[in-house]
Structures are given as structure tokens and as C-alpha cells.
Amino acid sequence: MDHRAIGVFDSGLGGLTVVKELHKILPNENIVYLGDTGRVPYGSRSRETIIKYAMEDIAFLKSRDVKMIVAACGTVSSTLPREISDHLGVPYADVVRPSAQEACRLTKQGRVGVVGTSASIRSNSYGRTISSLRPEVQVFGNACPLLVHVVENGLVQPDNQIARLSVEMYLKPLIEEKIDTLILGCTHYPILYDIFDDLLNHEVALIDPGKCTARYVKDVLTAQGMLSDRKELGSTDYNVTDQVSGFEQTASLFLGEPVNGSLNRVELV
Ligand code: DGL
């Protein structure tokens, strides 16, 4: 049993799609969230820069004495080397492995698409993980650099034409490959779930990294005897590296509920 908080981080607000699912399946856990809103996006940056930023995010969460660290960011998950993530002193979860496992479980034709940031697609992290689990499955990736901006600017309503046209453009080559399963390989994308689903005629299995990752976190904490036995609802402490104004409105879209918890602007060192 461990009453310390779960630490969750992302380059911005996308990681809140993981927090949303953690609230559902681990409602009694405390969470410390860090969104590096001052430096979002990470996905168009070099590997070295992404690793540097991720290390600073992790150092912040460790300074809060969290019991587990969750990289709720496809870009960091695809880039941070195992030599670092295996030695954090607390359990670590990323979004790649849980999403890849779910894709392997769901695909019928063995044709899996992955959408993500440029860094995630360049790394082929999803393709490598899927090959290690089911070598016969073919993986088709497409980088979608516009989508993080679409989402961070709140253009997320299902009838928003900018969001729809952007998603349509990025789906085209994947539809031509006849994918039957699609990993939303960036934590910003589940908020566009209905648009993806609609443009794929509801015929493709969509994988939301928030849902699979939250289940994975629960499994790890359960296996290690680290769940809290708190009876009351847990609290969430939100931290961002840029202005807090506007956070609550956009964050509530990601969370699917009003922001309920403390909110602070923090400096990373
Ligand atoms: N949520 C991040 C991811 O999953 C956002 C990407 C970015 O910062 O470019 O990749």
C-alpha cells in the first residue's frame, strides 16, 4: 500500500486524456500532473531536446515524491531510452506498449495504422513494439504535425471544419493501406476521437492511449502492492509551465469534466 501520488506528465494538455481515464479506474489515487505548456510541442524537436525536456519533467515529478511516473506523451514514450526509464527509482509507464498490445489484440487483418507526432513516427516505436509481439502484423505510420496545434487551440468540436479537414488529410494514406485498426499514437488525439471514427466510417478499431495506459498503470500498481487504500476521492494537483489563464477551460475538454484541484505555474530546472 502506498499513499503517494501518481506522477503524470506531457508536453502540454494531451496527457490529461490519461488523467481522465485514471480518474475513472483509480478514483481514490492522488495525481500530480505536469504539462510543459511553455515548451509544447515536443514532437517537432530533436531527439536530444525531447530527452532533455523529459528529464526535467521527470525531475519535477520526483521532487514531488510520486510513487510512479507516467509519460502520458507519445513523443516522450517513443524517445526516452530504456537506460533512463528503467532507472528512475519508481515504476515507469509509457503509452506505446499498452497501445501496441491493444492493437495486436484487436487487429483482424493484421493491418495497423499509427498516427502521431513527427518524432513518434520517425522513431518507429509502435512498429517495433508491435513486431516484437506479433511479427506478422503490418504497421503503417503517418505523422500529423498539425493536430497538436488544432487541439491545443481548442478546435475539437466534431463539426469543426479545420479539425475535420486536417484529420481527413492525414487519414488518406492509411485508408489506402486498408488498415483495420488505428492507434491514436499521441495523447492529444483522443479528443478528436469522433472525427477519426466518423471519417473512417466506424469501420476501423480505434485505440485510445489514455484508456490502455490507465489500465496498465492500475495493473502495475496492483502487482507491486502500491495502490492506495484511501476511502475518499483522490485529489489532482495540476502544474503548467506557462500561464494558468485559459487552462481550466481547455483542460476541462480533455478531462470531460470541470477541473477540480489545485493549479500552479511552475519553473523547471
Ligand atoms: N501529447 C504529446 C504526444 O503524445 C504531444 C505532442 C507534442 O508535444 O508535439 O506526443
Boltz pocket constraint, residues with backbone or C-beta under 6 A from the ligand:
constraints:
  - pocket:
      binder: B
      contacts: [[A, 10], [A, 11], [A, 12], [A, 14], [A, 15], [A, 40], [A, 41], [A, 42], [A, 43], [A, 44], [A, 72], [A, 73], [A, 74], [A, 75], [A, 76], [A, 117], [A, 120], [A, 148], [A, 185], [A, 186], [A, 187], [A, 188]]
      max_distance: 6.0
